[in-house]
């Protein structure tokens, strides 16, 4: 497939109004610094950990050349917000990309694809009897006929939302591509994207669909400061697929000169430049839904390995699902996708308080590997 790169070669400036924007960062998290040439590292570092609303208050932010900082939807629930009292210097790469869907024909890899933080996973393809295609996840998830993910964010990126996943397809297709993630970086001084091309780049690409599955949609990057100096590259295209995912949105907001030289390119996605708007941070904490134990074994929410637990019985075992900032009486489904048996859809109802809900369901696990996830939809109070 051919990609068209759009390069803005005429410098573009906005009228200067120095010192007008305040990121609201408290600086409580200190400096976020990644040295050069670290390869790929995952955010957040262990010294920070995750938090309910994904808002981080830095003094400065520095990412060295040759270092890629990955923001994964398997680590962070929802979009990420990086606030800084001082300068932000990006010479490396910030990776919010949705991952490609799995290749067709393998039961052991039939699992939702990994989105960027704030994005949504792709759907599954039809495989065997009772193993049907599923739609992509997210508010604009692609249909279970290889539909592409839709980017559902507004032109202002308020609220901040990532890309939706592409849908799986009929037998012979792979998995849908995942949506790109969503990140806001705000500085009370300036944001400098220091080098172009390989380094100094932001990737919020949608993942490609596997074979005839749908591509994920691109994600969202919003940079806000008094001054933005850009010699970097921004990627936000939708993933290729039976139906391509929609492009995401890159938004740069500053009072002082936002300069694009001849080497700077927007490489997919839509692009908006404006003076700063309200950054609209989340106040109540993100809503999360996790499987926290299987047959009494605690599950690490971000394990990055398989399996999380071993079940040595064919008798149904208890699976505990917990919610944070979800209304009680919300209903949902636990989806189980197994190598050797039809898919299972097991309903549950959360009980408790808005701050802490839970449900327990009994699940029979067939022999071989199984993967799954919990999903619920509700209207916030």
N, C-alpha and C positions, 0 to 999 in steps of 0.2 A: 504494500500500500504506500502511496506517495503522501508526504506531508508537506504542507505549504507553510513556510516560515515568514512571518511578517516582521519586518525590521523598520523601526522608526529612525530615520536618519537625520531629521531636522531637529535641532535642540528646541525643547519646549520649556517655557518658564512661566511661573505664576508670580503675581505681585507679592513682594516681600512685606511681611508683617511680623517682625522678629518677636520671639518670646510669647506668642499668643496662645500656644497649645501646651496643656499640662497633661501628661499621661496618667496622672493620679497614682503612680507607683509610690509605695512607701519605702522601697528599698530594703524591705525586711529579709529578702532572700539573698542579699548580697550580689556579687558579680557572677554572671553566668559566663564561664570561660571554657572553651574547648580549644586545646592547642592544635597546631597544624599536624597534618599527616597521621591522624588517628584511625583512618578508615571509617567504617560505619559504627556509630554509637547510638544508643537509644536514649531518648528523653522520656522522663526526667532521670537525672543521675540519682544514685542511691541516697545521696545526702539530702535530697529534696523530697523524693517520694511523690506519690499521687495525692490529690486533694479533691474534695467534692466538686468544686466549680472550675478546676483547671486554670485558675488565675494565679500567676506568679509575679511577684514584685521584686524586680532586680534593680541594681544600681546601673550596671552596664552589661552589655551583651557582646561577646566576641566569639566568632567561629573562624578558626584558622583554615587556610587553604589546604586541600587534601583531606579534609574531615567532612563527613556526611552525618548530619544529625537527623535521625529517623524518628518521626512522630507517628506511632502505630495505633490504629484503632483497637488492637488487642491489648494495648497497655493503658491508653487514655480513653475514658468514656466521654465522648463529646469533644467539641472544639477546644483549642488551647489559646490562652491569652498571655502574652509576654509583655509586661510593662517595665519600662526603664526610666530612671531619673536622669541618666546620662546617655552617652553615645551608644549606638548599636553599630557594630562593624562586622559585616558578613563577607568573608573571603572564601568560605567553604560552601557547602550545599545543605539546604534544608529540604528534607524529603517527606512529603505528605502523600505520596502517590498511592493509588489503589493498586493492589497486586492483580496480575492476570488470573483468569479462571483456569482451573485444572484441565489437563488434556483429557480427551474422551477415552472411555473404555476401561477405566480402572476403578474398582470399588474402593480400594484402599485410599485413594486420593479424593474421593467424592465428598467435598466439604466446602463450606462457604469461603470465598477468597478474602484476604486480609485488606481492610480499608485503611486509608490514612485516618489519623485521629479526627473525629467529627464527621467522617464519611460512613458509608454503609457497605456491607458485604454483598457479593454477587450471589445469584441463585444457583441451583443444582440442575443438572440435566437428567433426563430419563435414562435409566440404566436397565434394570431387570423388572420382573413382575412386582408391582407394588412400590417401585422406586421411581416416582414420577418427577417430572421437571417442576421446579419452583421458580417463582418470581424473584427478582432482585429485591433487596431490602432498602428501606428508606422511603421518604414521602414521594419520590419519583422513581421507584424501582421498576426496572424493565419487566415486561410480561414474560410468562413462562413459555414463550415461543421464540426466544432469542431476542427479546426486546431490549433496546438500549436504555441505560439509566438516564434520568432527566435531572438537570440541576434545578433545584427548587428555591435557591436563595434569591433575595431581592437585589436590586441594583445597588443598594446601599450596604449590603451584607449585614443588615440588622433585621432579625437576629443572625448571628454567624452560623452558617450551616454548610456541611460538606456535600460531596456528590453522592448520588444514589447508585446502587449496584445494578449491573446488567442481569437480565434474566437468563436462566438455563434454557435448553431447547430439547427437541425430541432425541430419540436414541441416536447415538453416533456423535452427539455434540458434547462439548466440554462444559465447564462451569462458567457462569457469568463473571465478567470482570468487576472488581470492587471500585467504589467511588473514591475520588481523591478527598483528602482531609480538609480541615479548615483551621487557619491560624491568623490571629491578630498580633501584630507587633506595634507597640506605641512607645515613642520616646519623647521626653520633654525637651530634648536638644536636637539631635540629628540621627538619621539612619544612613549609613554609608555601605553601599554594595560595591565592593572594591575591585573585583576583577570580573572579566566577562567570559562567556563560553562555558568551559568545564567547571570553573569555580565561580563563586559569587552568584549562586543560582537558587531558585525556588522551584520545586517540583510538586505540583498538585494534580498530576495526570490521573485520568481514569484508567483502570486496568483493562487490557484487551480481553475479549471473550474467548474461551477455549473453542477452537474450531467454529461451529455454527451457533455459538451462544452470543448473548448481547454484551457490548462493551459497557463499562462503568462510566459515569459522568465525571467530568473534571471537578475539582474542588474549589476552594476559596482561599485567597491570600489577601490580607488587608494590612497595609503599612501606613501609620499615621505619625507625623512628627512636624516640627517647625521647618526642618529642612530635610529633604531626601536627595542624596547624590547617588545616582544609579549608573553603574557600568556593568550590570549583571544581566541575567537572563531569567525569564519567567515562563514556566510551562504549566498549562492548564487545559490541555485538550481532552476530549472524551476518548475513551478507549475504542479501538477498532473491534468490529464483530459483525455478526449477521445483521444487526442494526447497531450503528456506532452510538456510543454514549454522547450526550450533549457536552459541549465545552463548559468549563467552569468560569470563574471570574477573578481577575486580579485587580485590586483597587489600591491606588497610591494617593494619599492625602497629605498636603503640605502647604505652608504659606510661602516659604522661600523656594528658590529655583529647584525644580525637578528636571534634571538635565539628562537627555538621552544622546549618547554619541553614536557615531556610525557603526560601532561594533555591538551596540546593545539591541537585543531582539526580544520581542514577545513571540514565544514559540508555542502557539496554540492557546485557546481560551479567549475570553473577552477581556477588555481592558478599559478601566475608568480612571481618570485623573481629576482631582478636585481639591479644594481647600478642606481642612479638617472638619469632621462632623463629630457628634457625640459618639464615644466609643461603646456605650451601652453594655457594660459588663454584667454578667449574671450575678444576682444577689442571693438567691436562695440555695445555691448548690445544684449540681447536675443531678438528674434522675438516672439511677443505675439499676440494672437487673442482672443478677449473677446466679449461677449454680455454685453453691458453696460447699456441698458435701455429697458424696455418693456412697451409700452403704456405710455411713459413719466415718468415711475418710474425707478429711478436709481437702478442698481443691484450691490450689493457687489460682487466683483469677487471671494471671498472666504467665502461664507456665512455659510457653514456647517449646513444649515437647509433647510427645504422644507415647503412651496414654497417660492420662492424669491419675487413673485408678484402675485396678484390676479386680474384676468380679468373678469369683470362682463358683458360681451357682446359677442355675437356670431359673431359680425362684425369683420373683420380682423383689427388687431391693429399693429402699427409700432414697429418693433424690430430693435434696432441700434447695429451694430457690428463695433468694432474699432480694428485697427491693429497698431502695433508698429514695425518698422524695417521690413516692408513687402513692396515689390515693388507695386506701383499703377498699376491698371488694373489686379491685381491678382484676379482670380475667385475662388469661393468656394461654399460650401453648408451649409445651416443651417438645421440640422436634428431635427425633433420634434417627440417624442415618447409619445403617449397618451394612457390612460387607456381605453378609450371608442371609439377610432377611428383608422383608418389606419395610419401608419407612414407617415410623410411628409418630402420631400426633397425639399428645397427651395433654388435655386441658387442666388448668389449675386456676384457683382463685386466691389472691393475696389477702391476708388478714393482718391486723395490727394497727399501727398509726401511720400517718403520712410520712413521718421520719423513718420508720422501720416497719416493713411488712415482710411476710414470709409465706411459703406454701410448701407442702411435702406431697410428692406423688410417688407411687410405686411403679418401677420400670422393670420389665423383663428384658435382660440383655442377652441376645443370641451369641453363639460362638463367633470368634473373630473380632475384628475391630469395629467400634462404633464411635461416631462423632455426633455432636448435636449442639443445640443452643436454645435458649428460652427467649420468647418474644411476647410482648404485650403492647397494646395501644390504649391510650387513655386521654382524657381531656384534663389539663391541669386546672386546679381550683383557682 
